[in-house]
């Protein structure tokens, strides 16, 4: 098992991870994001709008990225920050190591922002399992995004 480290995401991480993204992550982004163009553009835009973004490196090579986008308001029906997470093709081999490193970061995000959440493509069963394993409450799928495909709302923290 490789060594997993998280470090602040950079444009170089985006460039390295974009061609390695799992097809399910690319399909989810295409279905979710208005104006989606390329995996690289998606990663760069995600990092740019995030208050915090990390690259997860396995033996120095980016294999996942995640970040948070705070909301200006904390209305009860919405999380106070949107969390996003994308994975490379090597992620399944290192999921447990990622989780060990990610859990303390997620706890810190909950302390800073309160509830966090996002929507998960209903076609992406591995992402739904991962979110549940991390402790997210995953709801029944609803139409979401510009294509109106089914997505599960996922939240962590008390609303």
Phi and psi in radians as a Rosetta constraint file:
Dihedral C 1 N 2 CA 2 C 2 CIRCULARHARMONIC -1.325 0.35
Dihedral N 2 CA 2 C 2 N 3 CIRCULARHARMONIC 2.852 0.35
Dihedral C 2 N 3 CA 3 C 3 CIRCULARHARMONIC -1.482 0.35
Dihedral N 3 CA 3 C 3 N 4 CIRCULARHARMONIC 2.257 0.35
Dihedral C 3 N 4 CA 4 C 4 CIRCULARHARMONIC -1.843 0.35
Dihedral N 4 CA 4 C 4 N 5 CIRCULARHARMONIC 2.223 0.35
Dihedral C 4 N 5 CA 5 C 5 CIRCULARHARMONIC -2.264 0.35
Dihedral N 5 CA 5 C 5 N 6 CIRCULARHARMONIC 2.546 0.35
Dihedral C 5 N 6 CA 6 C 6 CIRCULARHARMONIC -1.888 0.35
Dihedral N 6 CA 6 C 6 N 7 CIRCULARHARMONIC 2.421 0.35
Dihedral C 6 N 7 CA 7 C 7 CIRCULARHARMONIC -2.502 0.35
Dihedral N 7 CA 7 C 7 N 8 CIRCULARHARMONIC 2.776 0.35
Dihedral C 7 N 8 CA 8 C 8 CIRCULARHARMONIC -0.948 0.35
Dihedral N 8 CA 8 C 8 N 9 CIRCULARHARMONIC 2.332 0.35
Dihedral C 8 N 9 CA 9 C 9 CIRCULARHARMONIC -1.224 0.35
Dihedral N 9 CA 9 C 9 N 10 CIRCULARHARMONIC 2.444 0.35
Dihedral C 9 N 10 CA 10 C 10 CIRCULARHARMONIC -2.205 0.35
Dihedral N 10 CA 10 C 10 N 11 CIRCULARHARMONIC 2.989 0.35
Dihedral C 10 N 11 CA 11 C 11 CIRCULARHARMONIC -1.079 0.35
Dihedral N 11 CA 11 C 11 N 12 CIRCULARHARMONIC -0.600 0.35
Dihedral C 11 N 12 CA 12 C 12 CIRCULARHARMONIC -1.117 0.35
Dihedral N 12 CA 12 C 12 N 13 CIRCULARHARMONIC -0.659 0.35
Dihedral C 12 N 13 CA 13 C 13 CIRCULARHARMONIC -1.102 0.35
Dihedral N 13 CA 13 C 13 N 14 CIRCULARHARMONIC -0.761 0.35
Dihedral C 13 N 14 CA 14 C 14 CIRCULARHARMONIC -1.021 0.35
Dihedral N 14 CA 14 C 14 N 15 CIRCULARHARMONIC -0.803 0.35
Dihedral C 14 N 15 CA 15 C 15 CIRCULARHARMONIC -1.115 0.35
Dihedral N 15 CA 15 C 15 N 16 CIRCULARHARMONIC -0.651 0.35
Dihedral C 15 N 16 CA 16 C 16 CIRCULARHARMONIC -1.289 0.35
Dihedral N 16 CA 16 C 16 N 17 CIRCULARHARMONIC -0.654 0.35
Dihedral C 16 N 17 CA 17 C 17 CIRCULARHARMONIC -1.440 0.35
Dihedral N 17 CA 17 C 17 N 18 CIRCULARHARMONIC -0.563 0.35
Dihedral C 17 N 18 CA 18 C 18 CIRCULARHARMONIC -0.861 0.35
Dihedral N 18 CA 18 C 18 N 19 CIRCULARHARMONIC -0.853 0.35
Dihedral C 18 N 19 CA 19 C 19 CIRCULARHARMONIC -1.283 0.35
Dihedral N 19 CA 19 C 19 N 20 CIRCULARHARMONIC -0.174 0.35
Dihedral C 19 N 20 CA 20 C 20 CIRCULARHARMONIC -1.804 0.35
Dihedral N 20 CA 20 C 20 N 21 CIRCULARHARMONIC 0.019 0.35
Dihedral C 20 N 21 CA 21 C 21 CIRCULARHARMONIC -1.061 0.35
Dihedral N 21 CA 21 C 21 N 22 CIRCULARHARMONIC 2.492 0.35
Dihedral C 21 N 22 CA 22 C 22 CIRCULARHARMONIC -1.131 0.35
Dihedral N 22 CA 22 C 22 N 23 CIRCULARHARMONIC 2.481 0.35
Dihedral C 22 N 23 CA 23 C 23 CIRCULARHARMONIC -0.967 0.35
Dihedral N 23 CA 23 C 23 N 24 CIRCULARHARMONIC -0.580 0.35
Dihedral C 23 N 24 CA 24 C 24 CIRCULARHARMONIC -1.158 0.35
Dihedral N 24 CA 24 C 24 N 25 CIRCULARHARMONIC -0.609 0.35
Dihedral C 24 N 25 CA 25 C 25 CIRCULARHARMONIC -1.192 0.35
Dihedral N 25 CA 25 C 25 N 26 CIRCULARHARMONIC -0.704 0.35
Dihedral C 25 N 26 CA 26 C 26 CIRCULARHARMONIC -1.120 0.35
Dihedral N 26 CA 26 C 26 N 27 CIRCULARHARMONIC -0.789 0.35
Dihedral C 26 N 27 CA 27 C 27 CIRCULARHARMONIC -1.085 0.35
Dihedral N 27 CA 27 C 27 N 28 CIRCULARHARMONIC -0.691 0.35
Dihedral C 27 N 28 CA 28 C 28 CIRCULARHARMONIC -1.104 0.35
Dihedral N 28 CA 28 C 28 N 29 CIRCULARHARMONIC -0.796 0.35
Dihedral C 28 N 29 CA 29 C 29 CIRCULARHARMONIC -1.096 0.35
Dihedral N 29 CA 29 C 29 N 30 CIRCULARHARMONIC -0.742 0.35
Dihedral C 29 N 30 CA 30 C 30 CIRCULARHARMONIC -1.057 0.35
Dihedral N 30 CA 30 C 30 N 31 CIRCULARHARMONIC -0.668 0.35
Dihedral C 30 N 31 CA 31 C 31 CIRCULARHARMONIC -1.366 0.35
Dihedral N 31 CA 31 C 31 N 32 CIRCULARHARMONIC -0.461 0.35
Dihedral C 31 N 32 CA 32 C 32 CIRCULARHARMONIC -1.632 0.35
Dihedral N 32 CA 32 C 32 N 33 CIRCULARHARMONIC -0.650 0.35
Dihedral C 32 N 33 CA 33 C 33 CIRCULARHARMONIC -1.757 0.35
Dihedral N 33 CA 33 C 33 N 34 CIRCULARHARMONIC 2.201 0.35
Dihedral C 33 N 34 CA 34 C 34 CIRCULARHARMONIC -1.178 0.35
Dihedral N 34 CA 34 C 34 N 35 CIRCULARHARMONIC 2.303 0.35
Dihedral C 34 N 35 CA 35 C 35 CIRCULARHARMONIC 1.341 0.35
Dihedral N 35 CA 35 C 35 N 36 CIRCULARHARMONIC 0.345 0.35
Dihedral C 35 N 36 CA 36 C 36 CIRCULARHARMONIC -1.013 0.35
Dihedral N 36 CA 36 C 36 N 37 CIRCULARHARMONIC 2.374 0.35
Dihedral C 36 N 37 CA 37 C 37 CIRCULARHARMONIC -2.083 0.35
Dihedral N 37 CA 37 C 37 N 38 CIRCULARHARMONIC -1.158 0.35
Dihedral C 37 N 38 CA 38 C 38 CIRCULARHARMONIC -2.401 0.35
Dihedral N 38 CA 38 C 38 N 39 CIRCULARHARMONIC 2.807 0.35
Dihedral C 38 N 39 CA 39 C 39 CIRCULARHARMONIC -0.992 0.35
Dihedral N 39 CA 39 C 39 N 40 CIRCULARHARMONIC -0.709 0.35
Dihedral C 39 N 40 CA 40 C 40 CIRCULARHARMONIC -1.099 0.35
Dihedral N 40 CA 40 C 40 N 41 CIRCULARHARMONIC -0.811 0.35
Dihedral C 40 N 41 CA 41 C 41 CIRCULARHARMONIC -1.052 0.35
Dihedral N 41 CA 41 C 41 N 42 CIRCULARHARMONIC -0.728 0.35
Dihedral C 41 N 42 CA 42 C 42 CIRCULARHARMONIC -1.072 0.35
Dihedral N 42 CA 42 C 42 N 43 CIRCULARHARMONIC -0.817 0.35
Dihedral C 42 N 43 CA 43 C 43 CIRCULARHARMONIC -1.112 0.35
Dihedral N 43 CA 43 C 43 N 44 CIRCULARHARMONIC -0.790 0.35
Dihedral C 43 N 44 CA 44 C 44 CIRCULARHARMONIC -1.106 0.35
Dihedral N 44 CA 44 C 44 N 45 CIRCULARHARMONIC -0.736 0.35
Dihedral C 44 N 45 CA 45 C 45 CIRCULARHARMONIC -1.161 0.35
Dihedral N 45 CA 45 C 45 N 46 CIRCULARHARMONIC -0.688 0.35
Dihedral C 45 N 46 CA 46 C 46 CIRCULARHARMONIC -1.085 0.35
Dihedral N 46 CA 46 C 46 N 47 CIRCULARHARMONIC -0.781 0.35
Dihedral C 46 N 47 CA 47 C 47 CIRCULARHARMONIC -1.126 0.35
Dihedral N 47 CA 47 C 47 N 48 CIRCULARHARMONIC -0.723 0.35
Dihedral C 47 N 48 CA 48 C 48 CIRCULARHARMONIC -1.099 0.35
Dihedral N 48 CA 48 C 48 N 49 CIRCULARHARMONIC -0.628 0.35
Dihedral C 48 N 49 CA 49 C 49 CIRCULARHARMONIC -1.570 0.35
Dihedral N 49 CA 49 C 49 N 50 CIRCULARHARMONIC -0.068 0.35
Dihedral C 49 N 50 CA 50 C 50 CIRCULARHARMONIC -1.549 0.35
Dihedral N 50 CA 50 C 50 N 51 CIRCULARHARMONIC 2.486 0.35
Dihedral C 50 N 51 CA 51 C 51 CIRCULARHARMONIC -1.341 0.35
Dihedral N 51 CA 51 C 51 N 52 CIRCULARHARMONIC -0.493 0.35
Dihedral C 51 N 52 CA 52 C 52 CIRCULARHARMONIC -2.449 0.35
Dihedral N 52 CA 52 C 52 N 53 CIRCULARHARMONIC 2.347 0.35
Dihedral C 52 N 53 CA 53 C 53 CIRCULARHARMONIC -2.574 0.35
Dihedral N 53 CA 53 C 53 N 54 CIRCULARHARMONIC 2.429 0.35
Dihedral C 53 N 54 CA 54 C 54 CIRCULARHARMONIC -2.219 0.35
Dihedral N 54 CA 54 C 54 N 55 CIRCULARHARMONIC 2.612 0.35
Dihedral C 54 N 55 CA 55 C 55 CIRCULARHARMONIC -1.837 0.35
Dihedral N 55 CA 55 C 55 N 56 CIRCULARHARMONIC 2.353 0.35
Dihedral C 55 N 56 CA 56 C 56 CIRCULARHARMONIC -1.729 0.35
Dihedral N 56 CA 56 C 56 N 57 CIRCULARHARMONIC 2.084 0.35
Dihedral C 56 N 57 CA 57 C 57 CIRCULARHARMONIC -1.892 0.35
Dihedral N 57 CA 57 C 57 N 58 CIRCULARHARMONIC 2.365 0.35
Dihedral C 57 N 58 CA 58 C 58 CIRCULARHARMONIC -1.919 0.35
Dihedral N 58 CA 58 C 58 N 59 CIRCULARHARMONIC 2.008 0.35
Dihedral C 58 N 59 CA 59 C 59 CIRCULARHARMONIC 0.878 0.35
Dihedral N 59 CA 59 C 59 N 60 CIRCULARHARMONIC 0.707 0.35
Dihedral C 59 N 60 CA 60 C 60 CIRCULARHARMONIC 1.511 0.35
Dihedral N 60 CA 60 C 60 N 61 CIRCULARHARMONIC -0.053 0.35
Dihedral C 60 N 61 CA 61 C 61 CIRCULARHARMONIC -1.902 0.35
Dihedral N 61 CA 61 C 61 N 62 CIRCULARHARMONIC 2.224 0.35
Dihedral C 61 N 62 CA 62 C 62 CIRCULARHARMONIC -1.058 0.35
Dihedral N 62 CA 62 C 62 N 63 CIRCULARHARMONIC 2.266 0.35
Dihedral C 62 N 63 CA 63 C 63 CIRCULARHARMONIC -2.293 0.35
Dihedral N 63 CA 63 C 63 N 64 CIRCULARHARMONIC -0.008 0.35
Dihedral C 63 N 64 CA 64 C 64 CIRCULARHARMONIC -2.893 0.35
Dihedral N 64 CA 64 C 64 N 65 CIRCULARHARMONIC 2.784 0.35
Dihedral C 64 N 65 CA 65 C 65 CIRCULARHARMONIC -2.507 0.35
Dihedral N 65 CA 65 C 65 N 66 CIRCULARHARMONIC 2.584 0.35
Dihedral C 65 N 66 CA 66 C 66 CIRCULARHARMONIC -2.664 0.35
Dihedral N 66 CA 66 C 66 N 67 CIRCULARHARMONIC 2.829 0.35
Dihedral C 66 N 67 CA 67 C 67 CIRCULARHARMONIC -2.855 0.35
Dihedral N 67 CA 67 C 67 N 68 CIRCULARHARMONIC 3.107 0.35
Dihedral C 67 N 68 CA 68 C 68 CIRCULARHARMONIC -2.288 0.35
Dihedral N 68 CA 68 C 68 N 69 CIRCULARHARMONIC 2.511 0.35
Dihedral C 68 N 69 CA 69 C 69 CIRCULARHARMONIC -2.133 0.35
Dihedral N 69 CA 69 C 69 N 70 CIRCULARHARMONIC 1.856 0.35
Dihedral C 69 N 70 CA 70 C 70 CIRCULARHARMONIC -1.179 0.35
Dihedral N 70 CA 70 C 70 N 71 CIRCULARHARMONIC 2.607 0.35
Dihedral C 70 N 71 CA 71 C 71 CIRCULARHARMONIC -1.600 0.35
Dihedral N 71 CA 71 C 71 N 72 CIRCULARHARMONIC 2.573 0.35
Dihedral C 71 N 72 CA 72 C 72 CIRCULARHARMONIC -1.211 0.35
Dihedral N 72 CA 72 C 72 N 73 CIRCULARHARMONIC -0.493 0.35
Dihedral C 72 N 73 CA 73 C 73 CIRCULARHARMONIC -2.094 0.35
Dihedral N 73 CA 73 C 73 N 74 CIRCULARHARMONIC 2.734 0.35
Dihedral C 73 N 74 CA 74 C 74 CIRCULARHARMONIC -2.063 0.35
Dihedral N 74 CA 74 C 74 N 75 CIRCULARHARMONIC 0.890 0.35
Dihedral C 74 N 75 CA 75 C 75 CIRCULARHARMONIC -0.961 0.35
Dihedral N 75 CA 75 C 75 N 76 CIRCULARHARMONIC 2.503 0.35
Dihedral C 75 N 76 CA 76 C 76 CIRCULARHARMONIC -1.043 0.35
Dihedral N 76 CA 76 C 76 N 77 CIRCULARHARMONIC -0.532 0.35
Dihedral C 76 N 77 CA 77 C 77 CIRCULARHARMONIC -1.427 0.35
Dihedral N 77 CA 77 C 77 N 78 CIRCULARHARMONIC -0.018 0.35
Dihedral C 77 N 78 CA 78 C 78 CIRCULARHARMONIC -2.223 0.35
Dihedral N 78 CA 78 C 78 N 79 CIRCULARHARMONIC 2.643 0.35
Dihedral C 78 N 79 CA 79 C 79 CIRCULARHARMONIC -1.202 0.35
Dihedral N 79 CA 79 C 79 N 80 CIRCULARHARMONIC 2.804 0.35
Dihedral C 79 N 80 CA 80 C 80 CIRCULARHARMONIC -1.475 0.35
Dihedral N 80 CA 80 C 80 N 81 CIRCULARHARMONIC -0.176 0.35
Dihedral C 80 N 81 CA 81 C 81 CIRCULARHARMONIC -2.632 0.35
Dihedral N 81 CA 81 C 81 N 82 CIRCULARHARMONIC 2.494 0.35
Dihedral C 81 N 82 CA 82 C 82 CIRCULARHARMONIC -1.603 0.35
Dihedral N 82 CA 82 C 82 N 83 CIRCULARHARMONIC 2.297 0.35
Dihedral C 82 N 83 CA 83 C 83 CIRCULARHARMONIC -1.937 0.35
Dihedral N 83 CA 83 C 83 N 84 CIRCULARHARMONIC 2.440 0.35
Dihedral C 83 N 84 CA 84 C 84 CIRCULARHARMONIC -2.237 0.35
Dihedral N 84 CA 84 C 84 N 85 CIRCULARHARMONIC 2.655 0.35
Dihedral C 84 N 85 CA 85 C 85 CIRCULARHARMONIC -2.655 0.35
Dihedral N 85 CA 85 C 85 N 86 CIRCULARHARMONIC 2.198 0.35
Dihedral C 85 N 86 CA 86 C 86 CIRCULARHARMONIC -2.232 0.35
Dihedral N 86 CA 86 C 86 N 87 CIRCULARHARMONIC 2.656 0.35
Dihedral C 86 N 87 CA 87 C 87 CIRCULARHARMONIC -2.286 0.35
Dihedral N 87 CA 87 C 87 N 88 CIRCULARHARMONIC 2.626 0.35
Dihedral C 87 N 88 CA 88 C 88 CIRCULARHARMONIC -1.593 0.35
Dihedral N 88 CA 88 C 88 N 89 CIRCULARHARMONIC 3.058 0.35
Dihedral C 88 N 89 CA 89 C 89 CIRCULARHARMONIC -1.127 0.35
Dihedral N 89 CA 89 C 89 N 90 CIRCULARHARMONIC -0.406 0.35
Dihedral C 89 N 90 CA 90 C 90 CIRCULARHARMONIC -1.477 0.35
Dihedral N 90 CA 90 C 90 N 91 CIRCULARHARMONIC -0.121 0.35
Dihedral C 90 N 91 CA 91 C 91 CIRCULARHARMONIC -0.948 0.35
Dihedral N 91 CA 91 C 91 N 92 CIRCULARHARMONIC -0.803 0.35
Dihedral C 91 N 92 CA 92 C 92 CIRCULARHARMONIC -0.981 0.35
Dihedral N 92 CA 92 C 92 N 93 CIRCULARHARMONIC -0.543 0.35
Dihedral C 92 N 93 CA 93 C 93 CIRCULARHARMONIC -1.274 0.35
Dihedral N 93 CA 93 C 93 N 94 CIRCULARHARMONIC -0.312 0.35
Dihedral C 93 N 94 CA 94 C 94 CIRCULARHARMONIC -2.189 0.35
Dihedral N 94 CA 94 C 94 N 95 CIRCULARHARMONIC 0.284 0.35
Dihedral C 94 N 95 CA 95 C 95 CIRCULARHARMONIC -0.998 0.35
Dihedral N 95 CA 95 C 95 N 96 CIRCULARHARMONIC -0.742 0.35
Dihedral C 95 N 96 CA 96 C 96 CIRCULARHARMONIC -1.142 0.35
Dihedral N 96 CA 96 C 96 N 97 CIRCULARHARMONIC -0.732 0.35
Dihedral C 96 N 97 CA 97 C 97 CIRCULARHARMONIC -1.116 0.35
Dihedral N 97 CA 97 C 97 N 98 CIRCULARHARMONIC -0.693 0.35
Dihedral C 97 N 98 CA 98 C 98 CIRCULARHARMONIC -1.053 0.35
Dihedral N 98 CA 98 C 98 N 99 CIRCULARHARMONIC -0.790 0.35
Dihedral C 98 N 99 CA 99 C 99 CIRCULARHARMONIC -1.067 0.35
Dihedral N 99 CA 99 C 99 N 100 CIRCULARHARMONIC -0.713 0.35
Dihedral C 99 N 100 CA 100 C 100 CIRCULARHARMONIC -1.056 0.35
Dihedral N 100 CA 100 C 100 N 101 CIRCULARHARMONIC -0.664 0.35
Dihedral C 100 N 101 CA 101 C 101 CIRCULARHARMONIC -1.413 0.35
Dihedral N 101 CA 101 C 101 N 102 CIRCULARHARMONIC -0.627 0.35
Dihedral C 101 N 102 CA 102 C 102 CIRCULARHARMONIC -1.287 0.35
Dihedral N 102 CA 102 C 102 N 103 CIRCULARHARMONIC -0.630 0.35
Dihedral C 102 N 103 CA 103 C 103 CIRCULARHARMONIC -0.978 0.35
Dihedral N 103 CA 103 C 103 N 104 CIRCULARHARMONIC -0.813 0.35
Dihedral C 103 N 104 CA 104 C 104 CIRCULARHARMONIC -1.103 0.35
Dihedral N 104 CA 104 C 104 N 105 CIRCULARHARMONIC -0.615 0.35
Dihedral C 104 N 105 CA 105 C 105 CIRCULARHARMONIC -1.151 0.35
Dihedral N 105 CA 105 C 105 N 106 CIRCULARHARMONIC -0.748 0.35
Dihedral C 105 N 106 CA 106 C 106 CIRCULARHARMONIC -1.108 0.35
Dihedral N 106 CA 106 C 106 N 107 CIRCULARHARMONIC -0.721 0.35
Dihedral C 106 N 107 CA 107 C 107 CIRCULARHARMONIC -1.026 0.35
Dihedral N 107 CA 107 C 107 N 108 CIRCULARHARMONIC -0.752 0.35
Dihedral C 107 N 108 CA 108 C 108 CIRCULARHARMONIC -1.132 0.35
Dihedral N 108 CA 108 C 108 N 109 CIRCULARHARMONIC -0.655 0.35
Dihedral C 108 N 109 CA 109 C 109 CIRCULARHARMONIC -1.137 0.35
Dihedral N 109 CA 109 C 109 N 110 CIRCULARHARMONIC -0.705 0.35
Dihedral C 109 N 110 CA 110 C 110 CIRCULARHARMONIC -1.083 0.35
Dihedral N 110 CA 110 C 110 N 111 CIRCULARHARMONIC -0.701 0.35
Dihedral C 110 N 111 CA 111 C 111 CIRCULARHARMONIC -1.138 0.35
Dihedral N 111 CA 111 C 111 N 112 CIRCULARHARMONIC -0.671 0.35
Dihedral C 111 N 112 CA 112 C 112 CIRCULARHARMONIC -1.369 0.35
Dihedral N 112 CA 112 C 112 N 113 CIRCULARHARMONIC -0.749 0.35
Dihedral C 112 N 113 CA 113 C 113 CIRCULARHARMONIC -1.875 0.35
Dihedral N 113 CA 113 C 113 N 114 CIRCULARHARMONIC -0.316 0.35
Dihedral C 113 N 114 CA 114 C 114 CIRCULARHARMONIC 1.468 0.35
Dihedral N 114 CA 114 C 114 N 115 CIRCULARHARMONIC -2.658 0.35
Dihedral C 114 N 115 CA 115 C 115 CIRCULARHARMONIC -0.991 0.35
Dihedral N 115 CA 115 C 115 N 116 CIRCULARHARMONIC 2.492 0.35
Dihedral C 115 N 116 CA 116 C 116 CIRCULARHARMONIC -2.222 0.35
Dihedral N 116 CA 116 C 116 N 117 CIRCULARHARMONIC 2.726 0.35
Dihedral C 116 N 117 CA 117 C 117 CIRCULARHARMONIC -3.039 0.35
Dihedral N 117 CA 117 C 117 N 118 CIRCULARHARMONIC 3.125 0.35
Dihedral C 117 N 118 CA 118 C 118 CIRCULARHARMONIC -2.992 0.35
Dihedral N 118 CA 118 C 118 N 119 CIRCULARHARMONIC -2.944 0.35
Dihedral C 118 N 119 CA 119 C 119 CIRCULARHARMONIC -2.054 0.35
Dihedral N 119 CA 119 C 119 N 120 CIRCULARHARMONIC 2.488 0.35
Dihedral C 119 N 120 CA 120 C 120 CIRCULARHARMONIC -2.069 0.35
Dihedral N 120 CA 120 C 120 N 121 CIRCULARHARMONIC 2.251 0.35
Dihedral C 120 N 121 CA 121 C 121 CIRCULARHARMONIC -0.929 0.35
Dihedral N 121 CA 121 C 121 N 122 CIRCULARHARMONIC 2.174 0.35
Dihedral C 121 N 122 CA 122 C 122 CIRCULARHARMONIC -1.105 0.35
Dihedral N 122 CA 122 C 122 N 123 CIRCULARHARMONIC -0.372 0.35
Dihedral C 122 N 123 CA 123 C 123 CIRCULARHARMONIC -1.324 0.35
Dihedral N 123 CA 123 C 123 N 124 CIRCULARHARMONIC -0.249 0.35
Dihedral C 123 N 124 CA 124 C 124 CIRCULARHARMONIC -1.752 0.35
Dihedral N 124 CA 124 C 124 N 125 CIRCULARHARMONIC 1.302 0.35
Dihedral C 124 N 125 CA 125 C 125 CIRCULARHARMONIC -1.077 0.35
Dihedral N 125 CA 125 C 125 N 126 CIRCULARHARMONIC -0.577 0.35
Dihedral C 125 N 126 CA 126 C 126 CIRCULARHARMONIC -1.130 0.35
Dihedral N 126 CA 126 C 126 N 127 CIRCULARHARMONIC -0.649 0.35
Dihedral C 126 N 127 CA 127 C 127 CIRCULARHARMONIC -1.213 0.35
Dihedral N 127 CA 127 C 127 N 128 CIRCULARHARMONIC -0.638 0.35
Dihedral C 127 N 128 CA 128 C 128 CIRCULARHARMONIC -1.116 0.35
Dihedral N 128 CA 128 C 128 N 129 CIRCULARHARMONIC -0.791 0.35
Dihedral C 128 N 129 CA 129 C 129 CIRCULARHARMONIC -1.072 0.35
Dihedral N 129 CA 129 C 129 N 130 CIRCULARHARMONIC -0.754 0.35
Dihedral C 129 N 130 CA 130 C 130 CIRCULARHARMONIC -1.066 0.35
Dihedral N 130 CA 130 C 130 N 131 CIRCULARHARMONIC -0.824 0.35
Dihedral C 130 N 131 CA 131 C 131 CIRCULARHARMONIC -1.060 0.35
Dihedral N 131 CA 131 C 131 N 132 CIRCULARHARMONIC -0.760 0.35
Dihedral C 131 N 132 CA 132 C 132 CIRCULARHARMONIC -1.106 0.35
Dihedral N 132 CA 132 C 132 N 133 CIRCULARHARMONIC -0.715 0.35
Dihedral C 132 N 133 CA 133 C 133 CIRCULARHARMONIC -1.097 0.35
Dihedral N 133 CA 133 C 133 N 134 CIRCULARHARMONIC -0.601 0.35
Dihedral C 133 N 134 CA 134 C 134 CIRCULARHARMONIC -1.357 0.35
Dihedral N 134 CA 134 C 134 N 135 CIRCULARHARMONIC -0.118 0.35
Dihedral C 134 N 135 CA 135 C 135 CIRCULARHARMONIC 1.831 0.35
Dihedral N 135 CA 135 C 135 N 136 CIRCULARHARMONIC 0.061 0.35
Dihedral C 135 N 136 CA 136 C 136 CIRCULARHARMONIC -1.236 0.35
Dihedral N 136 CA 136 C 136 N 137 CIRCULARHARMONIC 2.519 0.35
Dihedral C 136 N 137 CA 137 C 137 CIRCULARHARMONIC -1.501 0.35
Dihedral N 137 CA 137 C 137 N 138 CIRCULARHARMONIC 2.158 0.35
Dihedral C 137 N 138 CA 138 C 138 CIRCULARHARMONIC -1.955 0.35
Dihedral N 138 CA 138 C 138 N 139 CIRCULARHARMONIC 2.096 0.35
Dihedral C 138 N 139 CA 139 C 139 CIRCULARHARMONIC -1.509 0.35
Dihedral N 139 CA 139 C 139 N 140 CIRCULARHARMONIC 3.098 0.35
Dihedral C 139 N 140 CA 140 C 140 CIRCULARHARMONIC -1.184 0.35
Dihedral N 140 CA 140 C 140 N 141 CIRCULARHARMONIC 2.568 0.35
Dihedral C 140 N 141 CA 141 C 141 CIRCULARHARMONIC -1.157 0.35
Dihedral N 141 CA 141 C 141 N 142 CIRCULARHARMONIC 2.528 0.35
Dihedral C 141 N 142 CA 142 C 142 CIRCULARHARMONIC -2.355 0.35
Dihedral N 142 CA 142 C 142 N 143 CIRCULARHARMONIC 2.701 0.35
Dihedral C 142 N 143 CA 143 C 143 CIRCULARHARMONIC -1.083 0.35
Dihedral N 143 CA 143 C 143 N 144 CIRCULARHARMONIC 2.379 0.35
Dihedral C 143 N 144 CA 144 C 144 CIRCULARHARMONIC -2.697 0.35
Dihedral N 144 CA 144 C 144 N 145 CIRCULARHARMONIC 2.683 0.35
Dihedral C 144 N 145 CA 145 C 145 CIRCULARHARMONIC 1.441 0.35
Dihedral N 145 CA 145 C 145 N 146 CIRCULARHARMONIC 3.013 0.35
Dihedral C 145 N 146 CA 146 C 146 CIRCULARHARMONIC -1.118 0.35
Dihedral N 146 CA 146 C 146 N 147 CIRCULARHARMONIC -0.383 0.35
Dihedral C 146 N 147 CA 147 C 147 CIRCULARHARMONIC -1.689 0.35
Dihedral N 147 CA 147 C 147 N 148 CIRCULARHARMONIC -0.110 0.35
Dihedral C 147 N 148 CA 148 C 148 CIRCULARHARMONIC 1.178 0.35
Dihedral N 148 CA 148 C 148 N 149 CIRCULARHARMONIC 0.431 0.35
Dihedral C 148 N 149 CA 149 C 149 CIRCULARHARMONIC -1.305 0.35
Dihedral N 149 CA 149 C 149 N 150 CIRCULARHARMONIC 2.883 0.35
Dihedral C 149 N 150 CA 150 C 150 CIRCULARHARMONIC -1.397 0.35
Dihedral N 150 CA 150 C 150 N 151 CIRCULARHARMONIC 2.311 0.35
Dihedral C 150 N 151 CA 151 C 151 CIRCULARHARMONIC -2.355 0.35
Dihedral N 151 CA 151 C 151 N 152 CIRCULARHARMONIC 2.526 0.35
Dihedral C 151 N 152 CA 152 C 152 CIRCULARHARMONIC -1.527 0.35
Dihedral N 152 CA 152 C 152 N 153 CIRCULARHARMONIC 2.216 0.35
Dihedral C 152 N 153 CA 153 C 153 CIRCULARHARMONIC -1.249 0.35
Dihedral N 153 CA 153 C 153 N 154 CIRCULARHARMONIC 2.396 0.35
Dihedral C 153 N 154 CA 154 C 154 CIRCULARHARMONIC -2.303 0.35
Dihedral N 154 CA 154 C 154 N 155 CIRCULARHARMONIC 2.267 0.35
Dihedral C 154 N 155 CA 155 C 155 CIRCULARHARMONIC -2.408 0.35
Dihedral N 155 CA 155 C 155 N 156 CIRCULARHARMONIC 2.654 0.35
Dihedral C 155 N 156 CA 156 C 156 CIRCULARHARMONIC -2.369 0.35
Dihedral N 156 CA 156 C 156 N 157 CIRCULARHARMONIC 2.320 0.35
Dihedral C 156 N 157 CA 157 C 157 CIRCULARHARMONIC 1.844 0.35
Dihedral N 157 CA 157 C 157 N 158 CIRCULARHARMONIC 2.824 0.35
Dihedral C 157 N 158 CA 158 C 158 CIRCULARHARMONIC -1.361 0.35
Dihedral N 158 CA 158 C 158 N 159 CIRCULARHARMONIC 2.333 0.35
